[in-house]
Amino acid sequence: MTSFRTRIAGLALFVPAILIVSVLFVYPFLQSFIGSFRVKNSWGLKNYLDMLDLYKGDLLYTLVISLASLLILLSFAIILGGFLRLKQNAFLEFLFKVPLFIPFVVVGHAMRVFLAPHGTLNAILSLIGLVDLQHPPSIAFSGTGIVIALTWKNLSFALLLMMGAFRSIDDSYIEASYNLGGKSLRTIFFVLMPMAKGSIAVSAVLIFTSMIGSFSIPIMLGSGSGPQMVMVDLYYQIVYQNNYGLANALGVISYLMSMGAAIYYLKMVTTNEIKN
């Protein structure tokens, strides 16, 4: 009887989580998946064929932007997190956490002002003769601007994950590295990174899936012509074309682009739980 009650109690703990996932993820995905095959009053693959014809380049562009932002972000987060692990600095730690509390739309607007042709960055560079304000370069409305904005916005989240992973490493390993002549960078890359590779991989997966689904920053910093991020294309199909079938097809492909990373994330979590 006690065993039966324990099982019921355990099941009751899982039910809320299962309901949340079902309502917020499984049901919308099934609706999108079914709707992606809907073509007026019939069914077929036309939406996917149209998507490949219209947005094949945009899908590749989204992957390139997300991966480039992720690599730059992880490089900064690992180095900064490593230094903050080796040398405590409360002010710098607070400073790098600030972007965590700034909404994406505010970051997009701020980067438009900072990176625009006559924006803050070019104004500063013109003072030291690096930029001619009569013919200023434009970083804002390009893939480079999107990468910079996504990197800056997600840096706080990545840094929190890195510092949590690095702080779980015992001080004895760091002291051993210093005793053997290892400097700060060598300790970060040859001690902290290898011992936290699982956490780094999980962090990369979470951030990558978030970047694929970015909308505010790409629509505010992207160019009006040329390749766009997938979420901008999806918005365009819903709002301006009223083509929900093609929009659903784009949504399904976005799910699939993230699914590989999500499966790897679940595998890493399961493996770590088994080891523990």
C-alpha positions as a Markdown table, in Angstrom:
| # | Residue | x | y | z |
|---|---|---|---|---|
| 1 | Met | 0.0 | 0.0 | 0.0 |
| 2 | Thr | 2.8 | 2.4 | 0.9 |
| 3 | Ser | 4.6 | 1.6 | -2.4 |
| 4 | Phe | 1.4 | 2.3 | -4.4 |
| 5 | Arg | 0.9 | 5.7 | -2.6 |
| 6 | Thr | 4.6 | 6.5 | -3.3 |
| 7 | Arg | 4.1 | 5.8 | -7.0 |
| 8 | Ile | 0.9 | 8.0 | -7.1 |
| 9 | Ala | 2.8 | 10.8 | -5.3 |
| 10 | Gly | 5.7 | 10.5 | -7.7 |
| 11 | Leu | 3.3 | 10.6 | -10.7 |
| 12 | Ala | 1.5 | 13.6 | -9.3 |
| 13 | Leu | 4.8 | 15.5 | -9.3 |
| 14 | Phe | 5.3 | 14.7 | -13.0 |
| 15 | Val | 1.8 | 15.6 | -14.1 |
| 16 | Pro | 2.1 | 19.4 | -14.0 |
| 17 | Ala | 5.4 | 19.3 | -15.9 |
| 18 | Ile | 3.9 | 17.0 | -18.5 |
| 19 | Leu | 0.8 | 19.2 | -18.9 |
| 20 | Ile | 2.9 | 22.4 | -19.3 |
| 21 | Val | 5.1 | 20.7 | -22.0 |
| 22 | Ser | 2.0 | 19.3 | -23.7 |
| 23 | Val | 0.1 | 22.6 | -23.8 |
| 24 | Leu | 3.0 | 24.9 | -24.6 |
| 25 | Phe | 5.1 | 22.8 | -26.9 |
| 26 | Val | 3.6 | 19.5 | -28.1 |
| 27 | Tyr | 0.1 | 20.8 | -29.0 |
| 28 | Pro | 1.4 | 23.9 | -30.9 |
| 29 | Phe | 4.0 | 21.8 | -32.7 |
| 30 | Leu | 1.4 | 19.3 | -33.8 |
| 31 | Gln | -0.9 | 22.1 | -35.0 |
| 32 | Ser | 1.9 | 23.7 | -36.9 |
| 33 | Phe | 3.0 | 20.3 | -38.4 |
| 34 | Ile | -0.5 | 19.5 | -39.6 |
| 35 | Gly | -1.1 | 23.0 | -40.8 |
| 36 | Ser | 2.1 | 23.0 | -42.8 |
| 37 | Phe | 0.5 | 20.4 | -45.2 |
| 38 | Arg | -2.7 | 22.4 | -45.6 |
| 39 | Val | -2.9 | 24.0 | -49.1 |
| 40 | Lys | -6.3 | 25.9 | -49.4 |
| 41 | Asn | -8.9 | 23.1 | -49.4 |
| 42 | Ser | -6.5 | 20.3 | -49.9 |
| 43 | Trp | -3.3 | 18.7 | -48.6 |
| 44 | Gly | 0.2 | 18.4 | -50.0 |
| 45 | Leu | 3.8 | 19.4 | -49.9 |
| 46 | Lys | 3.4 | 22.7 | -51.7 |
| 47 | Asn | 4.2 | 24.8 | -48.7 |
| 48 | Tyr | 7.5 | 23.0 | -48.2 |
| 49 | Leu | 8.4 | 23.3 | -51.9 |
| 50 | Asp | 7.6 | 27.0 | -51.8 |
| 51 | Met | 9.6 | 27.4 | -48.6 |
| 52 | Leu | 12.7 | 25.8 | -50.2 |
| 53 | Asp | 12.3 | 27.9 | -53.3 |
| 54 | Leu | 11.8 | 31.2 | -51.5 |
| 55 | Tyr | 13.8 | 30.7 | -48.2 |
| 56 | Lys | 16.5 | 28.2 | -48.7 |
| 57 | Gly | 19.1 | 30.9 | -48.6 |
| 58 | Asp | 17.5 | 32.4 | -45.5 |
| 59 | Leu | 17.6 | 29.0 | -43.7 |
| 60 | Leu | 21.4 | 28.9 | -44.3 |
| 61 | Tyr | 21.8 | 32.5 | -43.3 |
| 62 | Thr | 20.0 | 31.8 | -40.0 |
| 63 | Leu | 22.3 | 28.9 | -39.3 |
| 64 | Val | 25.4 | 30.9 | -40.2 |
| 65 | Ile | 24.4 | 33.9 | -38.0 |
| 66 | Ser | 23.4 | 31.7 | -35.1 |
| 67 | Leu | 26.6 | 29.6 | -35.2 |
| 68 | Ala | 28.9 | 32.7 | -35.7 |
| 69 | Ser | 27.2 | 34.4 | -32.7 |
| 70 | Leu | 27.5 | 31.3 | -30.6 |
| 71 | Leu | 31.2 | 30.8 | -31.3 |
| 72 | Ile | 32.1 | 34.4 | -30.5 |
| 73 | Leu | 29.8 | 34.3 | -27.4 |
| 74 | Leu | 31.3 | 31.1 | -26.1 |
| 75 | Ser | 34.9 | 32.5 | -26.6 |
| 76 | Phe | 34.1 | 35.6 | -24.6 |
| 77 | Ala | 32.1 | 33.7 | -21.9 |
| 78 | Ile | 34.8 | 31.1 | -21.3 |
| 79 | Ile | 37.6 | 33.6 | -21.0 |
| 80 | Leu | 35.6 | 36.1 | -18.9 |
| 81 | Gly | 34.1 | 33.3 | -16.8 |
| 82 | Gly | 37.6 | 31.8 | -16.3 |
| 83 | Phe | 39.2 | 35.0 | -15.2 |
| 84 | Leu | 36.3 | 35.8 | -12.8 |
| 85 | Arg | 36.7 | 32.2 | -11.4 |
| 86 | Leu | 40.5 | 32.7 | -10.9 |
| 87 | Lys | 40.3 | 36.4 | -9.7 |
| 88 | Gln | 37.1 | 37.4 | -8.0 |
| 89 | Asn | 35.8 | 40.8 | -9.0 |
| 90 | Ala | 32.3 | 41.7 | -7.9 |
| 91 | Phe | 32.0 | 44.9 | -9.9 |
| 92 | Leu | 32.9 | 43.2 | -13.2 |
| 93 | Glu | 30.7 | 40.3 | -12.5 |
| 94 | Phe | 27.8 | 42.7 | -11.9 |
| 95 | Leu | 28.6 | 44.7 | -15.0 |
| 96 | Phe | 28.5 | 41.7 | -17.3 |
| 97 | Lys | 25.2 | 40.6 | -15.8 |
| 98 | Val | 23.4 | 43.8 | -16.8 |
| 99 | Pro | 22.4 | 42.7 | -20.3 |
| 100 | Leu | 20.5 | 39.8 | -18.7 |
| 101 | Phe | 17.8 | 42.3 | -17.5 |
| 102 | Ile | 17.5 | 44.3 | -20.8 |
| 103 | Pro | 14.7 | 43.2 | -23.2 |
| 104 | Phe | 15.6 | 42.1 | -26.7 |
| 105 | Val | 13.7 | 45.0 | -28.3 |
| 106 | Val | 15.7 | 47.5 | -26.2 |
| 107 | Val | 18.9 | 45.9 | -27.2 |
| 108 | Gly | 17.9 | 46.1 | -30.9 |
| 109 | His | 17.1 | 49.8 | -30.6 |
| 110 | Ala | 20.3 | 50.5 | -28.7 |
| 111 | Met | 22.4 | 48.7 | -31.3 |
| 112 | Arg | 20.7 | 50.6 | -34.1 |
| 113 | Val | 21.8 | 53.8 | -32.5 |
| 114 | Phe | 25.2 | 52.6 | -31.6 |
| 115 | Leu | 26.1 | 50.9 | -34.9 |
| 116 | Ala | 24.2 | 53.1 | -37.4 |
| 117 | Pro | 26.2 | 54.9 | -40.1 |
| 118 | His | 26.1 | 58.2 | -38.1 |
| 119 | Gly | 25.7 | 56.4 | -34.8 |
| 120 | Thr | 27.8 | 56.5 | -31.6 |
| 121 | Leu | 30.5 | 54.0 | -32.7 |
| 122 | Asn | 31.3 | 55.8 | -35.9 |
| 123 | Ala | 31.2 | 59.2 | -34.2 |
| 124 | Ile | 33.8 | 58.0 | -31.7 |
| 125 | Leu | 36.0 | 56.4 | -34.4 |
| 126 | Ser | 35.8 | 59.6 | -36.4 |
| 127 | Leu | 37.4 | 61.6 | -33.5 |
| 128 | Ile | 40.6 | 59.5 | -33.9 |
| 129 | Gly | 40.5 | 59.6 | -37.7 |
| 130 | Leu | 39.5 | 56.0 | -38.4 |
| 131 | Val | 36.1 | 56.8 | -40.0 |
| 132 | Asp | 35.0 | 59.5 | -42.4 |
| 133 | Leu | 31.6 | 60.6 | -41.4 |
| 134 | Gln | 30.9 | 61.8 | -45.0 |
| 135 | His | 31.1 | 58.1 | -46.1 |
| 136 | Pro | 30.6 | 56.1 | -42.9 |
| 137 | Pro | 30.5 | 52.3 | -42.9 |
| 138 | Ser | 27.2 | 50.8 | -41.8 |
| 139 | Ile | 27.4 | 47.9 | -39.3 |
| 140 | Ala | 23.8 | 48.2 | -38.0 |
| 141 | Phe | 21.8 | 46.9 | -40.9 |
| 142 | Ser | 23.8 | 43.8 | -41.7 |
| 143 | Gly | 24.6 | 40.3 | -40.5 |
| 144 | Thr | 27.5 | 41.7 | -38.6 |
| 145 | Gly | 25.2 | 44.0 | -36.6 |
| 146 | Ile | 22.9 | 41.0 | -35.8 |
| 147 | Val | 25.9 | 39.0 | -34.6 |
| 148 | Ile | 27.1 | 41.8 | -32.4 |
| 149 | Ala | 23.7 | 42.4 | -30.9 |
| 150 | Leu | 23.0 | 38.7 | -30.3 |
| 151 | Thr | 26.4 | 38.2 | -28.7 |
| 152 | Trp | 26.1 | 41.1 | -26.4 |
| 153 | Lys | 22.5 | 40.2 | -25.3 |
| 154 | Asn | 23.3 | 36.6 | -24.6 |
| 155 | Leu | 26.7 | 37.2 | -22.9 |
| 156 | Ser | 25.2 | 37.5 | -19.4 |
| 157 | Phe | 23.3 | 34.2 | -19.7 |
| 158 | Ala | 26.3 | 32.4 | -21.1 |
| 159 | Leu | 28.6 | 33.9 | -18.4 |
| 160 | Leu | 26.3 | 32.8 | -15.6 |
| 161 | Leu | 26.4 | 29.2 | -16.9 |
| 162 | Met | 30.2 | 29.3 | -17.4 |
| 163 | Met | 30.8 | 30.7 | -13.9 |
| 164 | Gly | 28.5 | 28.1 | -12.4 |
| 165 | Ala | 30.4 | 25.3 | -14.1 |
| 166 | Phe | 33.9 | 26.7 | -13.3 |
| 167 | Arg | 33.0 | 27.4 | -9.6 |
| 168 | Ser | 32.0 | 23.7 | -9.2 |
| 169 | Ile | 35.7 | 22.8 | -9.9 |
| 170 | Asp | 37.7 | 22.2 | -6.8 |
| 171 | Asp | 40.4 | 24.8 | -6.0 |
| 172 | Ser | 43.1 | 22.1 | -5.8 |
| 173 | Tyr | 43.1 | 21.6 | -9.6 |
| 174 | Ile | 43.7 | 25.4 | -10.1 |
| 175 | Glu | 46.5 | 25.4 | -7.4 |
| 176 | Ala | 48.1 | 22.4 | -9.1 |
| 177 | Ser | 48.1 | 24.2 | -12.4 |
| 178 | Tyr | 49.7 | 27.3 | -10.9 |
| 179 | Asn | 52.3 | 25.1 | -9.1 |
| 180 | Leu | 53.3 | 23.6 | -12.4 |
| 181 | Gly | 53.8 | 27.1 | -14.0 |
| 182 | Gly | 50.4 | 27.5 | -15.6 |
| 183 | Lys | 49.3 | 31.0 | -16.2 |
| 184 | Ser | 45.7 | 32.2 | -16.1 |
| 185 | Leu | 45.0 | 31.5 | -19.8 |
| 186 | Arg | 46.6 | 28.1 | -19.7 |
| 187 | Thr | 44.6 | 27.3 | -16.6 |
| 188 | Ile | 41.4 | 28.3 | -18.2 |
| 189 | Phe | 42.0 | 26.4 | -21.5 |
| 190 | Phe | 43.7 | 23.3 | -20.1 |
| 191 | Val | 42.1 | 22.9 | -16.7 |
| 192 | Leu | 38.7 | 24.7 | -16.4 |
| 193 | Met | 37.5 | 24.1 | -19.9 |
| 194 | Pro | 38.1 | 20.3 | -20.1 |
| 195 | Met | 36.6 | 19.8 | -16.7 |
| 196 | Ala | 33.5 | 21.8 | -17.6 |
| 197 | Lys | 33.0 | 20.6 | -21.2 |
| 198 | Gly | 29.7 | 19.0 | -20.4 |
| 199 | Ser | 28.3 | 22.2 | -19.0 |
| 200 | Ile | 29.8 | 24.2 | -21.9 |
| 201 | Ala | 28.1 | 21.9 | -24.4 |
| 202 | Val | 24.7 | 22.2 | -22.7 |
| 203 | Ser | 25.1 | 26.0 | -22.5 |
| 204 | Ala | 25.9 | 26.1 | -26.3 |
| 205 | Val | 22.8 | 24.1 | -27.1 |
| 206 | Leu | 20.5 | 26.4 | -25.0 |
| 207 | Ile | 21.9 | 29.6 | -26.5 |
| 208 | Phe | 21.9 | 28.2 | -30.1 |
| 209 | Thr | 18.2 | 27.3 | -30.0 |
| 210 | Ser | 17.4 | 30.7 | -28.5 |
| 211 | Met | 19.3 | 32.5 | -31.3 |
| 212 | Ile | 17.5 | 30.5 | -34.0 |
| 213 | Gly | 14.2 | 31.8 | -32.6 |
| 214 | Ser | 15.4 | 35.4 | -32.3 |
| 215 | Phe | 13.0 | 38.0 | -33.8 |
| 216 | Ser | 13.3 | 41.4 | -32.3 |
| 217 | Ile | 17.0 | 41.9 | -32.9 |
| 218 | Pro | 17.0 | 40.5 | -36.5 |
| 219 | Ile | 14.0 | 42.6 | -37.6 |
| 220 | Met | 15.5 | 45.8 | -36.1 |
| 221 | Leu | 19.0 | 45.3 | -37.3 |
| 222 | Gly | 18.6 | 43.3 | -40.5 |
| 223 | Ser | 18.7 | 44.7 | -43.9 |
| 224 | Gly | 15.4 | 45.4 | -45.8 |
| 225 | Ser | 16.8 | 43.5 | -48.8 |
| 226 | Gly | 18.9 | 40.4 | -49.0 |
| 227 | Pro | 18.8 | 37.3 | -46.6 |
| 228 | Gln | 16.7 | 37.4 | -43.5 |
| 229 | Met | 16.5 | 35.3 | -40.3 |
| 230 | Val | 13.8 | 32.6 | -40.4 |
| 231 | Met | 11.6 | 34.3 | -37.7 |
| 232 | Val | 11.4 | 37.5 | -39.8 |
| 233 | Asp | 10.3 | 35.4 | -42.8 |
| 234 | Leu | 7.6 | 33.7 | -40.7 |
| 235 | Tyr | 6.4 | 37.1 | -39.4 |
| 236 | Tyr | 6.2 | 38.4 | -43.0 |
| 237 | Gln | 4.2 | 35.4 | -44.2 |
| 238 | Ile | 1.6 | 35.7 | -41.4 |
| 239 | Val | 1.2 | 39.5 | -41.2 |
| 240 | Tyr | 1.6 | 40.6 | -44.8 |
| 241 | Gln | 0.8 | 37.5 | -46.9 |
| 242 | Asn | -1.7 | 35.8 | -44.6 |
| 243 | Asn | -0.1 | 32.5 | -45.7 |
| 244 | Tyr | -0.3 | 30.3 | -42.6 |
| 245 | Gly | 0.6 | 27.2 | -44.5 |
| 246 | Leu | 4.0 | 28.5 | -45.5 |
| 247 | Ala | 4.4 | 30.1 | -42.1 |
| 248 | Asn | 3.8 | 26.7 | -40.4 |
| 249 | Ala | 6.3 | 25.1 | -42.8 |
| 250 | Leu | 8.9 | 27.6 | -41.7 |
| 251 | Gly | 8.0 | 27.0 | -38.1 |
| 252 | Val | 8.4 | 23.2 | -38.5 |
| 253 | Ile | 11.8 | 23.6 | -40.2 |
| 254 | Ser | 12.8 | 25.9 | -37.3 |
| 255 | Tyr | 11.8 | 23.2 | -34.8 |
| 256 | Leu | 13.8 | 20.6 | -36.8 |
| 257 | Met | 16.9 | 22.9 | -36.9 |
| 258 | Ser | 16.7 | 23.2 | -33.1 |
| 259 | Met | 15.8 | 19.5 | -32.5 |
| 260 | Gly | 19.3 | 18.2 | -33.1 |
| 261 | Ala | 20.6 | 20.5 | -30.5 |
| 262 | Ala | 17.8 | 19.7 | -28.1 |
| 263 | Ile | 18.3 | 16.0 | -28.4 |
| 264 | Tyr | 22.0 | 16.5 | -27.7 |
| 265 | Tyr | 21.1 | 18.6 | -24.6 |
| 266 | Leu | 18.7 | 15.9 | -23.3 |
| 267 | Lys | 21.4 | 13.3 | -23.9 |
| 268 | Met | 24.0 | 15.3 | -22.0 |
| 269 | Val | 21.6 | 15.8 | -19.1 |
| 270 | Thr | 20.7 | 12.1 | -19.0 |
| 271 | Thr | 24.3 | 11.1 | -19.2 |
| 272 | Asn | 25.3 | 13.4 | -16.3 |
| 273 | Glu | 22.5 | 12.2 | -14.1 |
| 274 | Ile | 23.5 | 8.5 | -14.7 |
| 275 | Lys | 27.1 | 9.3 | -13.8 |
| 276 | Asn | 26.1 | 11.1 | -10.7 |
